[in-house]
Amino acid sequence: MAGRLKQPTGRYGGRTAEERQAERRRRFLEAGLELFGAGPGYRSTTVAALSEAAGLSTRQFYEEFHTLEDVLAALHLQVNDWAEQAAAAALAEAGDLPLAERAAAVFRAYAANVTSDPRRIRIAFVEIIGVSPRLEEQRLERRSRWVDFICAEAARAAARGEAAPRDYRLAATAFIGSVNGLLHDWRAGWVEATLDEIVEELVRQLLAILRPPGWLPDA
């Protein structure tokens, strides 16, 4: 299909066309989260099945999206946005706490957010893999944002004398892969640990990266 169908305008049932469109989009995304994240999965879901789960028609689907891949792409961005917001809020609240406490606050907020709903983990770490070059680019771009987040905080810690000053991009990239893998395996039941133990392990790994053997913090 070349493009979306023309949207209706004006008020209906006390709501504007924009409000009705936002509601339809929300229902399609909720249905996608359930079918992709807890049901048969993205590759086994059809537009008809998604529309039925949303309680809407396939015509309404094509008013909002071009393909099912657009729904998966939107869900992947949404899951990452939720996690980013949680991590950023925790970092802002941690303020000037020592490095280890700041890191623990951020990891606890991030881990609690992405693992609070197993559907989010499946969307972010499983269903998105290998779908298309477009989604692979999106996945790597969002991972790059997490790398930037780690690098920025590492640079801030180094400026405070809490960490060794160096380029952390390579280490941050490896670390983000470790974080994602550990949280996926833990939520899948392959790792026996509490959330606090997961956070403690991640903090230990990060501090080992930021404070290599032989390095001493500034007075």
N, C-alpha and C positions, 0 to 999 in steps of 0.2 A: 504494500500500500504506500502510495507516494507521500501522503501526509495525513494529518488528523482531520476528522470531519469538522465542519463548521460548528462552532459553539453557539448555543442559544443565548439570547440577551434578554434583559429586563428582569423584573421580579416575578417570582412564582412561589406560592406558599409562604410569603413573607420573607423570602431570602433572595438575594441577588444572584445573578448568573455566576459570578465569581465565587460566592459562598457555596453554591450547589456544586460547582466544579471542584472546589477544595474538598468537599465532603466525599464526592465520588473518588477522587484521587486517594484520600485517606482510606476508604473502604477497600480499594484495590490493593493498596500497600499492606494493609492488615491481612488481607487474604493471602497475599504473596508471602508475607512473613510466616504465616501458618503452613501453607502448602510447601514452600521452599525449605523452611526451617524445621518443620516438624512432620510434614506429610511425605508425599512421594518424592519431593525434591524438584529442583528447577527443570531438570532434563525430562522428567516424567509428568510435567504439568502442561496442560493445554490452555489456550485462551478461554475456551468454553468452560473448563473446570474452574479456572480462576474467577471468571465472571460469575459463575454460579455460587462460588464460595463467598463472593462479595455481595451477592444479592442484586447484581446489576446485569445488564445485557452486554453482549459482545460489541454491539454498536457503541455503547457507552465506553467500553474499554478503548476502542480505537479513537474516541474523542480525547482520551487522556494520554495514550501511549501508542507508539508505532508497533512495538513487539514486546514479547515477554522479557526479552533481554533488558529492555528499558526499565521494567519493574525491578529486576534483580539489581541493576546498576543503582537505581534510586535507593533500594533497601541497603545495599552495601555502603553507600555514602551516609545514609541515615544512622546506621549502626556505628560507624566511625565518628560521626558528629557527636552522638551521645557520649561515646567514650572520651573524646577530646574535651568536651564540656565538663565532664566529671573530673578529669585529670587537671584541667586548668583551674577549676574552682578549688580543688584540694590544694594546689600549689599556691594560689592566692591566699588561702586561709592559713597555710603553713607559715607564710611570711618569712621571718628571719630565724626560724628554728634551725638547729644544726643540720648539716647535710644529711646525715643518716635519717633523721626524723622527717625532713622534707621528702626524701625519697620514699620512705615508708608510707607517708600520707598519700603521695601521688599514686604509688603502685596499688595501695589498698583501694583507692577510689576507682582506678582503672579496672582492676581485677573484679571488684564487686559489680561494676557496671556491665562488663562484657559477659560475666558468668551468671548474672542474675536471671538471664533468660537463655536457655540452651539454643533457642532458635537463632539468637544473635551470633553465637559462636559458629553455628553451621553456615550461616550466610557469609560471615566474614572470612572464615578459614577453610571452608569445604566447598560450598556451592559455587563460589566465585572463581575457583581454580579451573583454568583450561577451557573456559567458555568461548572466548574470542580474543583476538588481539586487542580490541577496544577495551574489554574489561580487564585484561591483563595489564594494560597501560594504566587504567584507573587504579587497580589494586596496588601496583608498584608506586604510583604517585602518592597514594594515601600512606603507604609504608614510609615513603620518603619524608612525609610530614612528621611522622613519629621520630624518624632519625633526626630531623631538624630540631624537634622538641628536646630530645636528649642532648644534642650538641649545644643548644642554647643554654640549657641548665648546667652542663659541664663547664662551659666557658664562664658562666656566672660564678660557679663554685671555684674555678681556678682564679678568677679575679679577686675572690674573697680570701684566697689562700687556703681553701679547703680541699683542693684537688691539684694534681700536677698539670701544668699548662702544656697542652699539645693539641694536635688535630685529632678529634675523636670520631670523625665520620665513619671510618672503617670499623672501629670498635662498636659504635652505636648501631651500625647496620647489623653486625653479628648479634648484638645484644637483643635487638628488637625481634629477630628471628627466634632467639631463645625464649623470649617472653611469650610470643604467640604460640610456639610449640608446647611450652609447659602448660599454659592455660588451656589449650585445646585438649591435651592429654589428661589433665586433671579433671576437667569438666566431663570428659568421656569416661571417667572412672579407671583410667589406666595408671594413675598416680594416687597413692593413698596419702593424703595430707589434708590439713585444715587450710582455710584461706589465709590465716595468719602465718602458717608455716610456708605457704607459697610466697607470700609477701616478704617474709624474712629471707628466704633463699634469693629472691630477686634483688633485695637490697644488698646482700652479701656479694652477689655477682657484680653489681654496679660499683660498689665501693672498691672491689678488687681491681676494676678497670680504672677508676678515677685515682686510686692511691696505690700505685705499683710498689713492689718491694724496694725498700731503700729510700723511698720518698717520705719526707717529713713535712707536716703542715706548717705554715708560717705562724710565728708566735702571735 
